């Protein structure tokens, strides 16, 4: 699924990023890269994500280029971090 389709309060793992080099570098600078766990906080434009305990805004245009896989509830590292 695309990152812009991820429902609020759902975490997922980034599986691919389909952008040009400049946009890919911008996403990496924000912490959005393959293998990274992210959580959707708010949908829309901008999309609000939680990464490493911080929130960031991402344009819907960039979010459409990121493919994610939803984490299973009992295997989500983001949820485990909140429990500590």
BALOBA-1460 file (C-alpha; in Angstrom, 3 decimals):
// residues 84
<rec num="1" residu="x" x="0.000" y="0.000" z="0.000"/>
<rec num="2" residu="x" x="1.101" y="3.590" z="-0.474"/>
<rec num="3" residu="x" x="2.133" y="5.639" z="2.549"/>
<rec num="4" residu="x" x="-0.602" y="8.209" z="1.866"/>
<rec num="5" residu="x" x="-3.182" y="5.382" z="2.218"/>
<rec num="6" residu="x" x="-1.985" y="4.280" z="5.668"/>
<rec num="7" residu="x" x="-4.778" y="4.851" z="8.221"/>
<rec num="8" residu="x" x="-4.105" y="6.947" z="11.363"/>
<rec num="9" residu="x" x="-2.558" y="5.165" z="14.399"/>
<rec num="10" residu="x" x="-1.319" y="2.304" z="12.200"/>
<rec num="11" residu="x" x="2.361" y="1.476" z="11.928"/>
<rec num="12" residu="x" x="4.064" y="0.051" z="8.876"/>
<rec num="13" residu="x" x="7.470" y="-0.780" z="7.435"/>
<rec num="14" residu="x" x="8.749" y="1.092" z="4.382"/>
<rec num="15" residu="x" x="9.234" y="-1.439" z="1.565"/>
<rec num="16" residu="x" x="10.159" y="0.776" z="-1.402"/>
<rec num="17" residu="x" x="10.664" y="4.383" z="-2.423"/>
<rec num="18" residu="x" x="9.996" y="5.320" z="-6.069"/>
<rec num="19" residu="x" x="11.330" y="8.844" z="-6.562"/>
<rec num="20" residu="x" x="14.109" y="10.708" z="-8.293"/>
<rec num="21" residu="x" x="17.446" y="11.010" z="-6.507"/>
<rec num="22" residu="x" x="16.720" y="14.433" z="-4.958"/>
<rec num="23" residu="x" x="13.377" y="13.355" z="-3.480"/>
<rec num="24" residu="x" x="14.856" y="10.054" z="-2.268"/>
<rec num="25" residu="x" x="17.625" y="11.943" z="-0.500"/>
<rec num="26" residu="x" x="15.082" y="14.283" z="1.114"/>
<rec num="27" residu="x" x="13.065" y="11.287" z="2.358"/>
<rec num="28" residu="x" x="16.201" y="9.633" z="3.761"/>
<rec num="29" residu="x" x="17.098" y="12.863" z="5.562"/>
<rec num="30" residu="x" x="13.647" y="12.737" z="7.199"/>
<rec num="31" residu="x" x="14.240" y="9.108" z="8.210"/>
<rec num="32" residu="x" x="12.008" y="7.520" z="5.571"/>
<rec num="33" residu="x" x="13.939" y="4.695" z="3.932"/>
<rec num="34" residu="x" x="13.507" y="0.986" z="3.184"/>
<rec num="35" residu="x" x="13.147" y="-1.043" z="6.369"/>
<rec num="36" residu="x" x="12.141" y="1.920" z="8.552"/>
<rec num="37" residu="x" x="9.071" y="1.643" z="10.777"/>
<rec num="38" residu="x" x="6.674" y="4.587" z="10.604"/>
<rec num="39" residu="x" x="3.301" y="5.368" z="12.140"/>
<rec num="40" residu="x" x="0.591" y="7.480" z="10.552"/>
<rec num="41" residu="x" x="-0.626" y="10.156" z="12.962"/>
<rec num="42" residu="x" x="-2.832" y="12.146" z="10.585"/>
<rec num="43" residu="x" x="-3.832" y="11.684" z="6.963"/>
<rec num="44" residu="x" x="-4.149" y="14.551" z="4.517"/>
<rec num="45" residu="x" x="-1.741" y="17.022" z="3.014"/>
<rec num="46" residu="x" x="0.585" y="17.205" z="4.776"/>
<rec num="47" residu="x" x="0.533" y="13.702" z="6.147"/>
<rec num="48" residu="x" x="1.827" y="13.574" z="9.736"/>
<rec num="49" residu="x" x="4.078" y="10.629" z="10.605"/>
<rec num="50" residu="x" x="5.779" y="9.435" z="13.758"/>
<rec num="51" residu="x" x="9.339" y="8.201" z="13.241"/>
<rec num="52" residu="x" x="11.778" y="7.537" z="16.098"/>
<rec num="53" residu="x" x="9.325" y="9.168" z="18.510"/>
<rec num="54" residu="x" x="9.271" y="12.435" z="16.541"/>
<rec num="55" residu="x" x="6.518" y="13.770" z="14.329"/>
<rec num="56" residu="x" x="7.071" y="15.139" z="10.858"/>
<rec num="57" residu="x" x="4.956" y="16.438" z="8.025"/>
<rec num="58" residu="x" x="5.263" y="14.946" z="4.556"/>
<rec num="59" residu="x" x="3.544" y="16.166" z="1.404"/>
<rec num="60" residu="x" x="0.929" y="13.856" z="-0.067"/>
<rec num="61" residu="x" x="2.868" y="13.932" z="-3.337"/>
<rec num="62" residu="x" x="5.974" y="12.429" z="-1.719"/>
<rec num="63" residu="x" x="3.933" y="10.015" z="0.423"/>
<rec num="64" residu="x" x="2.348" y="8.548" z="-2.736"/>
<rec num="65" residu="x" x="5.816" y="7.429" z="-3.853"/>
<rec num="66" residu="x" x="6.511" y="5.388" z="-0.712"/>
<rec num="67" residu="x" x="5.205" y="1.808" z="-0.457"/>
<rec num="68" residu="x" x="4.671" y="0.328" z="3.002"/>
<rec num="69" residu="x" x="3.590" y="-2.934" z="4.597"/>
<rec num="70" residu="x" x="1.405" y="-2.749" z="7.711"/>
<rec num="71" residu="x" x="3.004" y="-4.222" z="10.848"/>
<rec num="72" residu="x" x="1.265" y="-7.078" z="12.592"/>
<rec num="73" residu="x" x="-0.006" y="-5.791" z="15.972"/>
<rec num="74" residu="x" x="1.947" y="-8.368" z="17.982"/>
<rec num="75" residu="x" x="5.176" y="-7.767" z="16.005"/>
<rec num="76" residu="x" x="5.329" y="-3.976" z="15.921"/>
<rec num="77" residu="x" x="8.499" y="-2.466" z="17.370"/>
<rec num="78" residu="x" x="6.796" y="0.938" z="17.647"/>
<rec num="79" residu="x" x="4.186" y="-0.477" z="20.000"/>
<rec num="80" residu="x" x="6.871" y="-2.267" z="22.043"/>
<rec num="81" residu="x" x="8.765" y="1.045" z="22.459"/>
<rec num="82" residu="x" x="5.631" y="2.743" z="23.841"/>
<rec num="83" residu="x" x="5.151" y="-0.007" z="26.429"/>
<rec num="84" residu="x" x="8.564" y="0.613" z="27.983"/>
